Amino acid sequence: MNTDDKDTSTKSLRLAEEYLRLGGRRRCKIDDNITTVRQWEKDPPEAERFWQERVQPLSAADRKQVEDFLPSINSP
């Protein structure tokens, strides 16, 4: 990610991108504007640690914003 991208992205987008870059496997499901996160495969240790330390502690509203940037279970 170059600095121009960083200036225009949100904190939640940056967190989601870093989680995915680390190999994170959680996926979001949005149904009637309700977001849930599904995880069928175990995350690599670095991605799990990142999620637990940087995403999980966020408020529910902030965590939802990160979750909304995860790949959807409806997309390939």
C-alpha positions in Angstrom: 0.0 0.0 0.0 1.5 3.4 -0.9 1.1 6.5 1.2 -1.5 8.0 -1.2 -3.8 4.9 -0.5 -3.2 5.3 3.2 -4.3 8.9 3.2 -7.7 8.0 1.5 -8.5 4.8 3.4 -10.2 4.5 6.7 -8.7 2.9 9.8 -11.2 0.0 9.5 -10.2 -0.6 5.9 -6.5 -0.6 6.9 -7.2 -3.1 9.7 -9.1 -5.4 7.4 -6.5 -5.3 4.7 -3.7 -6.1 7.2 -5.7 -9.0 8.7 -6.2 -10.4 5.2 -2.5 -9.7 4.2 -1.5 -11.9 7.2 -3.6 -14.7 5.8 -6.9 -14.1 7.8 -9.7 -16.4 6.7 -12.7 -14.9 8.4 -15.5 -14.0 6.0 -18.5 -11.7 6.5 -22.1 -12.4 5.9 -24.4 -9.3 5.5 -28.1 -10.1 5.6 -30.7 -7.4 6.1 -27.9 -5.0 7.2 -26.8 -7.4 9.9 -23.2 -8.4 9.7 -21.9 -11.7 11.1 -18.5 -13.2 10.7 -17.9 -16.8 9.7 -14.7 -18.8 10.1 -14.5 -22.3 8.7 -10.7 -22.5 8.6 -8.3 -21.7 11.3 -6.3 -18.4 10.8 -2.6 -18.5 10.6 -1.1 -17.6 14.0 -0.1 -14.0 12.9 -3.6 -13.3 11.6 -5.3 -14.7 14.7 -3.0 -12.6 17.0 -3.7 -9.5 14.9 -7.5 -10.1 15.1 -7.4 -10.7 18.9 -5.1 -7.7 19.6 -6.3 -5.1 17.1 -9.9 -5.9 16.0 -11.6 -7.8 18.8 -11.0 -5.1 21.4 -12.8 -2.4 19.2 -16.3 -1.3 20.1 -19.0 -3.2 18.4 -19.6 -0.4 15.9 -15.9 -0.1 15.0 -15.5 -3.9 14.7 -18.5 -4.0 12.4 -16.8 -1.5 10.1 -13.8 -3.8 9.9 -15.9 -6.8 9.4 -17.8 -5.1 6.5 -14.4 -5.0 4.6 -13.8 -8.7 4.9 -14.6 -10.8 1.8 -18.3 -11.8 1.6 -19.2 -15.5 1.9 -21.3 -14.8 -1.2 -18.3 -14.0 -3.4 -15.8 -16.5 -4.8 
